């Protein structure tokens, strides 16, 4: 009672080893996983008798069931006393699930098992594509692509791409990792006279003229991303810019002169987030980081603090303010996290802040200042219990604004300005009750207006028209087009 597993190689009969050929030609009982292999025709020509499991391919519900049935059949025949030679395409230990199952079940059944080395299609693929496996390679069945780790760094060989549907499913799975345009190599009939190698973008993977059981896909490795990072490069660049012989403009900057730039960078980060543009967000976060490094360099030059102290201070603060993560405090929900944060922060600032409204930066935009004033007042109980009175307050302030604006004479200018401020303050309070950051909301609307206005401007240029040639109705129509396009 024994099982000997051999491989038929990648396709060409010349790739079968002499040891395998002797086992095939001398087998008492030769079983093929599939007769759909180029070497099988030669076995027939030379009078070698065999049976295959191709009939099971039509019966099985899926490949897992198929492979299990084949493995069980091989084991059962061996258990009846037969000496089985089981032949698989390629190499027995490369992407052969039936072999994995047989190895496990043979041990449980007490059967003698021998696996004979064989050449797989991988050796041909390495040569044809110039791939050195020493650099790392991952081999996976097309059906297992959903299990692919998202941080895969090696080249990828996908086997069993036997139909257009499988190729389509593989394409969709791979595009999640690599993108539509990523170039892959589709190989077919490797080692045979009809060998084909096509380099195509992923989105064309299922559009090739022929896809069959001898089709595989090679996906080159993505450029490796460093698993560690360092602030040193940007810190060193800033030090060079600020040093004698560096950039005159950078040398002249101070904390005060740089204030406007850090605000601008924050808003550009917000725009990238709103656009859901990953590449732009990466760039804008870098620009914001540069401003932080800039300020830290200026401080270091005057002996106030260093970039390392900035990092250490915020790290210590985050650990200190998250005792439920780094300590022994237990919290039930996010609300308790915020409560703990506020209490810890209050203790830290006890010597600095004596009033309920202390701690609001002077240079904040007005909408953000209003939001923080109201939030701090609410913490000591100066707030409505629900949103109903807030709506009433907005309506009240709007009525007062209308009344002030309707007064005759120039003397109403200051009163109207004051009433408009009250309206904005009331709207900020409404935003707070709704859980909306008013600064972010207005910034989003500003960007939306800009996009739609740019659309109108582009359309006018395409039509060879100027702003002065359009009436408001025509401009409104273009505005509606821009709105519909979003």
C-alpha positions in Angstrom: 0.0 0.0 0.0 1.9 3.0 -1.3 1.5 6.3 -3.2 4.1 7.8 -5.3 3.5 11.4 -6.5 5.2 12.7 -9.6 5.0 15.8 -11.7 4.5 16.0 -15.5 6.4 19.3 -15.7 5.2 22.6 -17.2 4.1 21.2 -20.5 6.9 20.1 -22.8 7.7 16.4 -22.7 11.4 17.1 -22.5 10.9 18.7 -19.1 9.9 15.3 -17.5 12.7 13.9 -15.5 14.1 10.4 -16.3 13.1 9.2 -12.8 9.5 10.4 -13.4 9.4 8.7 -16.9 10.5 5.4 -15.4 7.8 5.6 -12.8 5.1 6.5 -15.4 6.0 3.8 -17.8 6.4 1.1 -15.0 3.3 2.0 -12.9 0.8 -0.7 -12.0 -1.9 1.9 -11.5 -1.3 5.4 -13.0 -3.8 8.1 -12.0 -3.7 11.6 -13.4 -5.3 14.6 -11.7 -6.2 15.8 -15.2 -5.6 14.5 -18.7 -5.6 18.1 -20.0 -1.8 18.4 -20.2 0.4 18.5 -23.3 2.4 15.4 -22.2 -0.6 13.2 -22.0 -0.7 12.8 -25.8 2.8 11.3 -25.7 1.8 8.9 -22.9 -1.0 7.7 -25.2 1.4 7.4 -28.2 3.7 5.2 -26.1 1.0 2.9 -24.9 1.0 3.9 -21.2 -2.3 3.1 -19.5 -3.8 5.6 -17.1 -7.0 7.0 -15.6 -7.8 10.6 -14.9 -10.1 12.5 -12.5 -11.4 14.8 -15.2 -14.9 13.4 -14.7 -15.0 14.9 -11.2 -14.5 18.5 -12.5 -18.1 18.5 -13.7 -19.5 17.0 -10.5 -17.9 19.1 -7.8 -19.6 22.2 -6.4 -16.3 24.1 -6.1 -12.6 23.5 -6.2 -12.3 22.7 -2.5 -14.8 19.9 -2.9 -13.0 18.8 -6.1 -9.6 18.6 -4.6 -11.0 16.8 -1.5 -12.7 14.2 -3.7 -9.6 13.5 -5.8 -7.4 13.2 -2.7 -9.9 10.8 -1.0 -10.1 8.7 -4.1 -6.3 8.3 -4.3 -6.2 7.4 -0.6 -9.1 4.9 -0.9 -7.5 3.1 -3.8 -4.2 2.9 -2.0 -5.9 1.5 1.0 -7.3 -1.4 -1.0 -3.7 -2.6 -1.6 -2.9 -0.9 -4.9 0.5 0.8 -5.5 -0.5 4.1 -6.9 1.4 6.5 -9.0 -0.4 9.8 -8.9 0.7 12.4 -11.6 0.0 16.1 -11.4 0.8 19.0 -13.8 4.0 20.8 -13.1 5.7 20.0 -9.8 3.9 18.1 -7.0 4.8 20.7 -4.4 4.0 23.9 -6.3 0.4 25.1 -6.1 -1.0 21.5 -5.9 -3.7 21.3 -3.2 -4.5 17.7 -3.9 -1.0 16.8 -2.9 -1.3 18.8 0.4 -4.5 16.8 1.2 -3.0 13.4 0.2 0.1 14.1 2.4 -2.1 14.7 5.4 -4.5 11.8 4.8 -1.7 9.3 3.9 -0.1 9.8 7.4 -3.5 9.2 9.0 -4.1 6.1 6.9 -0.6 4.7 7.6 0.3 4.7 3.9 3.8 4.9 2.4 4.1 8.2 0.5 6.9 9.2 -1.9 7.1 12.6 -3.7 9.4 12.8 -6.6 11.0 16.2 -7.5 9.8 17.7 -10.8 10.2 20.8 -12.8 7.3 23.3 -12.5 6.2 26.1 -14.8 7.9 28.5 -12.4 11.4 27.6 -13.6 10.3 28.5 -17.1 8.6 31.7 -15.9 11.7 32.8 -14.1 13.8 32.5 -17.2 11.3 34.1 -19.6 10.6 37.1 -17.4 14.0 37.5 -15.9 12.8 36.9 -12.3 15.2 35.9 -9.6 13.2 34.1 -6.8 15.9 34.9 -4.3 14.3 38.3 -4.1 11.1 36.8 -2.9 8.1 35.4 -4.7 4.5 34.6 -3.6 2.5 31.9 -5.4 -1.2 31.8 -5.0 -4.2 30.1 -6.5 -6.5 32.6 -8.2 -9.3 31.5 -6.0 -7.3 32.5 -2.9 -6.7 36.1 -4.0 -9.2 37.5 -1.4 -6.7 36.2 1.2 -3.9 38.3 -0.2 -2.2 40.4 2.4 -2.5 44.2 1.6 1.1 44.9 2.4 2.6 42.2 0.1 6.1 43.3 -1.0 7.2 40.3 -3.2 6.4 39.5 -6.8 3.2 37.5 -7.2 2.5 34.4 -9.4 -1.2 33.6 -9.8 -2.0 30.1 -10.9 -5.3 28.5 -12.1 -6.4 31.5 -14.1 -8.3 29.0 -16.3 -11.2 31.0 -17.7 -12.2 34.6 -18.5 -14.5 34.7 -15.4 -11.6 33.7 -13.2 -9.4 36.4 -14.9 -12.1 39.0 -14.3 -12.4 38.1 -10.7 -8.6 38.2 -10.3 -8.5 41.6 -12.1 -11.0 43.1 -9.7 -9.2 41.7 -6.6 -5.8 42.9 -7.8 -6.9 46.4 -8.7 -7.7 46.9 -5.1 -4.0 46.6 -4.3 -2.2 47.8 -7.4 -4.5 50.1 -9.3 -6.0 49.8 -12.8 -2.9 50.7 -14.8 -0.4 48.3 -13.0 1.5 46.3 -15.6 1.3 42.5 -15.3 2.6 39.6 -17.4 0.1 37.0 -18.6 1.8 33.7 -19.5 0.3 30.8 -21.4 1.7 27.5 -22.6 5.1 28.1 -21.0 7.7 25.8 -22.4 5.6 24.8 -25.4 5.9 25.8 -29.0 2.7 27.9 -28.6 4.1 29.8 -25.7 2.6 33.3 -25.2 3.7 36.1 -22.9 1.6 39.4 -22.9 2.4 42.4 -20.8 -0.9 44.2 -20.1 -2.3 46.7 -17.6 -4.5 45.1 -15.0 -7.8 46.4 -16.5 -7.1 44.4 -19.7 -6.4 41.1 -17.9 -9.8 39.5 -18.9 -9.8 40.9 -22.4 -7.0 38.7 -23.9 -8.0 36.5 -26.9 -7.3 33.2 -25.2 -7.4 32.2 -21.5 -7.3 28.6 -20.5 -6.0 26.0 -18.0 -2.4 26.8 -19.0 -2.7 30.5 -18.2 -1.0 32.2 -15.2 -0.3 35.8 -14.2 2.8 37.4 -12.9 2.5 40.6 -10.9 5.8 42.4 -10.4 6.6 43.6 -6.8 5.6 47.1 -6.0 8.4 49.5 -4.9 9.2 48.7 -1.3 8.0 51.1 1.3 10.2 51.6 4.3 8.9 50.1 7.5 10.6 52.8 9.5 10.7 56.5 9.1 12.8 59.4 10.4 12.4 63.1 10.7 16.1 63.5 10.0 15.9 64.3 6.3 13.5 67.2 6.6 15.2 68.4 9.8 18.6 68.4 8.1 17.2 70.2 5.0 15.7 72.9 7.2 19.0 73.3 9.2 20.8 73.7 5.9 18.3 76.3 4.6 18.7 78.3 7.9 22.5 78.1 8.1 25.0 80.6 6.7 25.1 80.2 3.0 21.6 78.8 3.0 18.4 80.5 1.7 18.1 84.2 2.5 14.3 84.1 2.7 14.3 81.1 5.2 17.0 82.8 7.3 14.9 85.9 7.7 11.8 84.2 8.9 10.6 84.3 12.5 7.7 82.7 14.4 5.6 85.7 13.8 6.3 86.0 10.1 5.4 82.3 9.6 2.0 82.5 11.2 0.1 82.9 7.9 1.8 80.0 6.2 0.9 77.4 8.9 -2.8 78.5 8.6 -2.7 78.2 4.8 -1.2 74.7 5.1 -3.9 73.6 7.5 -6.6 74.7 5.0 -4.9 73.0 2.1 -4.8 69.8 4.2 -8.6 70.2 4.8 -9.1 70.6 1.0 -7.2 67.4 0.3 -9.3 65.6 2.8 -12.5 66.9 1.3 -11.4 65.9 -2.2 -10.5 62.4 -0.9 -7.2 62.8 -2.8 -4.6 60.6 -1.2 -1.7 61.9 -3.1 -2.6 65.5 -2.4 -3.2 64.8 1.2 0.3 63.2 1.5 1.8 66.3 -0.1 -0.1 68.7 2.0 0.7 66.9 5.3 4.3 67.1 4.3 4.0 70.9 3.8 2.3 71.2 7.2 5.1 69.1 8.8 7.6 71.4 7.2 6.1 74.4 9.0 6.4 72.6 12.3 10.0 71.7 11.6 10.6 75.3 10.6 9.3 76.7 13.9 11.3 74.0 15.8 14.5 75.0 14.0 14.0 78.7 14.9 13.4 77.8 18.5 16.5 75.5 18.6 18.7 78.3 17.2 17.7 80.5 20.1 18.0 77.7 22.7 14.3 77.5 23.5 13.5 73.9 22.5 14.4 71.3 19.8 12.4 69.2 17.4 13.1 66.2 19.6 11.5 68.0 22.6 8.4 68.7 20.4 8.1 65.0 19.7 8.8 63.9 23.3 6.4 66.5 24.8 3.4 65.4 22.6 4.2 61.7 23.1 4.3 62.1 26.9 1.0 64.1 26.7 -0.8 61.5 24.7 0.3 58.7 27.1 -0.7 60.8 30.1 -4.1 61.7 28.7 -5.0 58.1 27.7 -4.8 56.3 31.0 -7.4 53.8 29.7 -4.9 52.6 27.2 -1.5 53.1 28.9 -2.7 52.8 32.5 -5.3 51.0 34.6 -8.4 53.2 34.0 -11.5 51.6 32.5 -13.9 53.5 30.2 -17.2 52.4 28.8 -17.5 54.6 25.7 -16.1 57.6 23.8 -17.9 60.1 26.1 -16.0 58.9 29.1 -12.8 59.2 27.1 -13.5 62.8 26.5 -14.5 63.4 30.1 -11.2 61.9 31.3 -9.3 63.9 28.8 -10.9 67.2 30.0 -10.3 66.4 33.6 -6.6 65.6 33.0 -6.2 68.7 30.9 -7.8 70.8 33.6 -5.4 69.5 36.2 -2.4 70.1 33.9 -3.5 73.7 33.2 -4.6 74.5 36.8 -2.0 77.1 37.3 -2.4 78.8 34.0 -6.2 79.1 33.6 -8.5 80.6 36.2 -11.5 81.6 34.1 -13.9 79.3 32.3 -13.1 80.8 29.0 -9.3 80.8 29.4 -7.2 78.8 26.9 -8.6 80.0 23.6 -5.8 81.1 21.2 -5.9 84.7 20.2 -5.2 84.1 16.5 -8.0 81.6 15.8 -10.4 82.4 12.9 -13.6 84.0 14.3 -15.8 81.0 13.6 -13.5 78.7 15.5 -13.2 81.2 18.4 -17.1 81.4 18.6 -17.3 77.6 18.7 -14.7 77.2 21.4 -16.3 80.1 23.5 -19.7 78.3 23.4 -18.2 74.9 24.1 -16.3 76.2 27.2 -19.4 78.0 28.4 -21.5 74.8 28.0 -19.0 72.9 30.2 -20.0 75.0 33.2 -23.7 74.8 32.4 -24.3 77.9 30.4 -26.1 76.2 27.6 -29.6 75.1 26.4 -30.7 71.6 27.1 -31.8 70.8 23.5 -31.6 72.3 20.0 -35.1 73.8 19.9 -34.3 77.2 21.5 -31.2 77.4 19.3 -33.3 77.4 16.2 -35.5 80.1 17.9 -32.4 82.2 18.7 -31.2 82.1 15.0 -34.6 83.3 13.9 -34.6 86.0 16.5 -31.2 87.3 15.5 -32.1 87.2 11.8 -35.2 89.4 12.6 -33.1 91.9 14.5 -30.6 92.0 11.6 -33.4 92.8 9.2 -34.8 95.5 11.5 -31.3 97.1 11.8 -30.7 97.0 8.1 -34.0 98.6 7.4 -33.3 101.7 9.5 -32.6 104.8 7.4 -29.4 106.7 7.3 -25.7 105.9 7.6 -25.9 105.6 11.4 -27.2 102.1 11.2 -24.0 100.7 9.8 -22.4 99.7 13.2 -25.7 98.3 14.5 -26.2 96.2 11.4 -22.6 94.9 11.7 -23.3 94.0 15.4 -26.5 92.2 14.5 -24.8 90.3 11.7 -22.2 89.1 14.2 -25.0 87.9 16.4 -26.5 85.9 13.6 -23.2 84.3 12.8 -22.7 83.5 16.5 -26.1 82.0 16.8 -25.5 79.8 13.6 -22.2 78.7 15.1 -24.1 77.6 18.2 -26.6 75.7 15.9 -23.6 73.9 14.3 -22.3 72.9 17.7 -25.6 71.3 18.7 -25.6 69.5 15.4 -22.0 68.2 16.0 -20.7 70.1 13.0 -17.5 72.1 13.0 -18.6 75.5 11.5 -15.1 76.4 10.2 -14.8 73.1 8.3 -18.4 73.4 7.0 -17.8 76.9 5.6 -14.4 75.8 4.2 -16.2 73.0 2.4 -18.8 75.4 1.0 -16.0 77.8 -0.1 -14.3 75.0 -2.0 -17.7 73.9 -3.5 -18.3 77.5 -4.7 -14.8 77.6 -6.2 -15.3 74.4 -8.1 -18.6 75.5 -9.6 -17.4 79.0 -10.4 -14.4 77.4 -12.2 -16.7 75.2 -14.1 -18.7 78.2 -15.4 -15.4 80.0 -16.3 -14.2 77.0 -18.2 -17.5 76.7 -20.1 -17.4 80.4 -21.1 -13.9 79.9 -22.5 -15.0 76.8 -24.4 -17.9 78.8 -25.9 -15.7 81.8 -26.7 -17.8 84.1 -24.5 -17.0 86.6 -21.7 -18.7 87.3 -18.4 -20.2 90.5 -19.7 -22.0 88.7 -22.5 -23.9 86.5 -20.1 -27.1 87.4 -18.1 -27.7 86.0 -14.7 -30.2 83.4 -16.0 -27.5 82.0 -18.3 -24.9 81.9 -15.5 -27.4 80.2 -13.2 -28.0 77.5 -15.8 -24.3 76.8 -16.0 -24.2 76.8 -12.2 -26.9 74.1 -12.2 -24.9 72.1 -14.7 -21.9 72.2 -12.4 -24.0 71.2 -9.4 -25.6 68.3 -11.3 -22.1 67.1 -12.3 -21.2 66.7 -8.6 
